[in-house]
């Protein structure tokens, strides 16, 4: 195993091979399986798309010319269903297809039959490493360094997406805004390093109180945090919020004020945030004048 191979976690990868030639499909499956990857095969495009929709596959290798199906269109459909899936286009009809056509369809790379298995293996490794580097850069760009939560910029992007999805799916969506009481005094008394540790602990508490891969938590700014609860009405938000506040009090010895808001018809991100914001200030015993309300943009 070379240095590049050591950087790839094979357990995270799962291939789907699509070709109408059963002999070629078998050879390709056996080779990729020998390299340590999990591999599924299909000769039926409709079945293959159904498998891709399940979200289990990270890699698609697809023949471009099959009876009754355009391989380029199949790749387009696969990328629409799973935008992160890596796609390799393969063909023996080099006069009919060009690399640029495959790229425009969403393919990561292009191979002409016949090809050496060593070439395929090298291209697979390179594609996985480039994808992982891009995903890591994206993760860093949307993450708050101190708490490990998503950052403020990502909060607004996700909230817009979840509002659109909630309206489309006709399910409830709730927002919690919270900040720590007397955080400035805590910093003054214990020092900024202790204050940073407190914020880290609050971030961990938020992560532990929400549903992973469903809800999401954010550092909104300073000692302020936000939680987006998907398919959750106001009652659910109250329960989650109270659990968060109680856990912060128990583990950190400080109290937190919370503002709750449930998405209603006609609301957008700005009005939903404004409602949660005003309720947060009410919880703190502060009357918030319209001209002093925080700008969510």
C-alpha positions in Angstrom: 0.0 0.0 0.0 1.5 3.4 -1.1 1.2 6.7 0.8 -1.8 7.8 -1.2 -3.7 4.6 -0.5 -3.1 5.0 3.2 -4.9 8.4 3.2 -8.2 6.8 1.9 -10.6 5.1 4.3 -11.9 2.3 2.2 -14.8 1.6 4.7 -16.3 4.9 3.7 -16.5 4.1 0.0 -19.1 2.1 -1.9 -19.1 1.6 -5.6 -22.0 1.1 -8.1 -21.0 -0.3 -11.5 -23.4 0.0 -14.4 -22.7 -1.8 -17.7 -24.8 -4.0 -20.1 -21.8 -6.3 -20.7 -21.9 -9.0 -17.9 -18.4 -10.2 -18.5 -16.9 -6.7 -18.3 -19.0 -6.0 -15.2 -17.7 -9.1 -13.5 -14.1 -8.3 -14.2 -14.5 -4.8 -13.0 -16.3 -5.8 -9.8 -13.7 -8.4 -8.9 -10.8 -5.9 -9.4 -12.4 -3.1 -7.4 -13.4 -5.6 -4.6 -9.8 -6.8 -4.5 -8.7 -3.3 -3.8 -10.8 -3.3 -0.6 -13.9 -1.4 -1.7 -17.5 -2.5 -1.4 -19.0 -2.9 -4.8 -22.6 -3.3 -6.2 -23.5 -3.9 -9.8 -26.5 -3.3 -12.1 -27.3 -3.6 -15.8 -30.6 -1.8 -15.4 -30.5 2.0 -15.3 -33.8 2.4 -13.5 -32.7 0.0 -10.8 -29.4 1.7 -10.6 -31.0 5.1 -10.0 -33.2 3.7 -7.3 -30.1 2.4 -5.6 -28.3 5.8 -5.9 -31.4 7.5 -4.4 -30.9 5.5 -1.2 -27.6 7.4 -0.7 -25.4 4.4 0.1 -23.0 4.8 -2.8 -20.1 7.3 -3.0 -18.9 6.3 -6.5 -20.5 5.5 -9.8 -18.8 3.9 -12.8 -21.1 4.0 -15.8 -20.8 2.8 -19.4 -22.0 5.6 -21.7 -23.5 3.4 -24.4 -26.1 0.9 -23.4 -29.4 -0.2 -25.0 -32.2 2.2 -24.5 -30.3 4.5 -22.2 -27.9 7.5 -22.6 -25.0 7.1 -20.1 -24.5 10.8 -19.9 -28.1 11.4 -19.0 -27.8 8.6 -16.3 -24.8 10.5 -14.8 -26.8 13.7 -14.8 -29.7 12.0 -13.0 -27.3 10.4 -10.5 -25.7 13.8 -9.7 -29.2 15.3 -9.2 -30.1 12.6 -6.8 -26.7 12.6 -4.9 -24.7 15.7 -5.7 -21.6 14.4 -3.9 -21.4 11.1 -5.7 -18.2 10.7 -7.8 -18.9 9.5 -11.4 -16.6 7.9 -13.9 -17.8 7.6 -17.5 -16.4 4.8 -19.6 -16.8 3.9 -23.3 -15.3 2.1 -26.2 -17.0 4.4 -28.7 -14.4 7.2 -28.6 -15.6 8.8 -31.9 -19.1 9.4 -30.3 -18.0 10.8 -26.9 -15.5 13.4 -25.7 -14.1 14.1 -22.2 -15.8 17.5 -22.2 -19.2 15.9 -22.8 -18.7 13.7 -19.7 -17.6 16.6 -17.6 -20.6 18.7 -18.6 -22.8 15.8 -17.6 -21.3 15.7 -14.1 -18.6 13.1 -14.5 -15.4 13.3 -12.4 -13.3 11.5 -15.0 -13.5 9.7 -18.3 -11.9 6.4 -19.4 -11.8 4.9 -22.9 -12.0 1.1 -23.2 -9.8 -0.8 -23.1 -8.0 0.6 -20.1 -5.5 -0.7 -17.6 -6.8 -1.5 -14.2 -3.8 0.3 -12.7 -5.0 3.5 -14.4 -8.5 3.1 -13.0 -7.2 2.5 -9.5 -5.0 5.6 -9.7 -7.9 7.7 -11.0 -10.1 6.4 -8.2 -7.6 7.3 -5.5 -7.0 10.8 -6.9 -10.8 11.5 -7.2 -11.4 10.4 -3.6 -8.5 12.5 -2.2 -9.6 15.6 -4.2 -13.2 15.2 -3.0 -12.1 14.8 0.6 -9.9 17.9 0.5 -12.7 19.9 -1.0 -15.1 18.7 1.7 -12.6 19.5 4.4 -12.2 23.1 3.1 -16.0 23.4 3.0 -16.3 22.1 6.5 -13.7 24.6 7.8 -15.5 27.5 6.0 -18.8 26.8 7.8 -17.5 25.9 11.2 -16.9 28.0 14.3 -13.3 27.2 15.3 -13.9 27.6 19.1 -17.1 25.6 19.6 -17.1 23.2 16.6 -20.6 24.3 15.8 -21.7 25.7 12.5 -21.0 29.4 12.1 -23.3 32.4 11.6 -22.9 32.5 7.8 -23.9 28.9 7.5 -26.9 29.5 9.8 -28.5 31.9 7.4 -27.9 29.6 4.4 -29.4 26.5 6.1 -32.3 28.4 7.6 -33.4 29.6 4.1 -33.1 26.0 2.8 -35.1 24.5 5.7 -37.8 27.2 5.4 -38.2 26.3 1.7 -38.2 22.6 2.5 -40.7 22.9 5.4 -43.1 24.9 3.1 -42.7 22.3 0.4 -43.2 19.3 2.7 -45.8 21.0 4.9 -44.0 20.1 8.1 -43.3 22.3 11.1 -40.0 24.1 11.6 -38.8 25.8 14.8 -36.0 28.0 15.8 -34.3 28.6 19.2 -32.1 31.5 20.0 -30.2 31.6 23.3 -27.5 33.5 25.0 -25.7 33.1 28.3 -26.7 35.3 31.3 -23.9 37.3 32.9 -21.3 36.0 30.4 -19.3 39.2 30.6 -19.2 39.0 34.4 -18.0 35.4 34.1 -15.2 36.5 31.8 -14.2 39.3 34.1 -14.2 37.0 37.1 -12.6 33.9 35.6 -10.6 35.2 32.6 -11.1 34.8 28.9 -9.6 31.3 28.7 -12.3 30.1 31.1 -14.9 31.9 29.1 -13.7 30.1 25.9 -14.0 26.8 27.7 -17.5 27.7 28.8 -18.5 28.4 25.2 -16.9 25.1 24.1 -18.9 23.2 26.7 -22.1 24.9 25.7 -21.4 23.9 22.1 -21.0 20.3 23.2 -24.3 20.5 25.2 -26.2 21.8 22.2 -24.9 19.0 20.0 -25.9 16.4 22.7 -29.4 17.8 23.0 -30.4 17.7 19.3 -31.0 15.0 16.8 -27.8 14.3 14.8 -28.1 14.8 11.0 -31.7 16.2 11.5 -31.4 19.3 13.6 -28.5 21.7 13.6 -26.8 24.1 16.1 -24.8 27.3 15.5 -22.7 29.8 17.2 -24.7 32.9 16.3 -22.1 35.3 17.7 -20.3 35.9 21.0 -22.2 34.0 23.7 -25.3 33.7 21.4 -26.3 30.4 19.9 -29.1 29.2 17.5 -30.7 25.8 17.0 -32.8 24.9 13.9 -35.3 22.1 14.7 -36.7 20.2 11.6 -40.2 18.7 11.7 -40.6 20.1 15.2 -43.4 22.4 16.4 -43.3 24.9 19.2 -44.0 22.3 21.9 -41.0 20.3 20.8 -38.9 23.4 20.7 -39.9 24.2 24.3 -38.9 20.8 25.5 -35.6 20.8 23.7 -34.9 24.4 24.8 -35.6 23.7 28.4 -33.4 20.6 28.3 -30.6 22.7 26.9 -31.0 25.4 29.6 -31.1 22.8 32.4 -28.0 21.0 31.1 -26.1 24.2 30.8 -27.0 25.2 34.4 -26.1 21.7 35.7 -22.8 21.3 33.9 -21.6 24.9 33.6 -23.1 26.7 36.5 -24.6 29.5 34.4 -28.1 30.2 33.2 -29.2 30.8 29.7 -32.1 32.8 28.2 -34.0 31.4 25.3 -36.3 32.7 22.6 -38.6 30.3 20.6 -40.3 30.7 17.3 -42.3 28.3 15.0 -42.5 28.9 11.3 -45.9 30.2 10.3 -47.4 30.8 6.9 -45.9 33.9 5.2 -42.8 33.9 7.3 -39.3 34.2 5.9 -35.9 33.8 7.6 -35.9 37.5 8.7 -39.3 37.4 10.4 -38.7 34.0 12.0 -35.4 35.3 13.5 -37.1 38.5 14.6 -39.8 36.6 16.4 -37.3 34.4 18.3 -35.1 37.4 18.9 -37.9 39.4 20.5 -38.9 36.5 22.7 -35.3 36.0 23.8 -35.2 39.6 24.9 -38.5 39.2 26.7 -37.0 36.2 28.5 -34.2 38.5 29.6 -36.6 41.1 30.8 -35.5 43.6 28.1 -37.9 45.6 25.9 -36.5 45.5 22.4 -37.3 48.6 20.3 -37.7 47.9 16.6 -34.7 50.2 15.7 -32.4 48.2 18.0 -33.3 44.8 16.8 -30.4 42.8 15.5 -30.1 42.7 11.7 -30.2 39.0 10.6 -28.4 39.7 7.3 
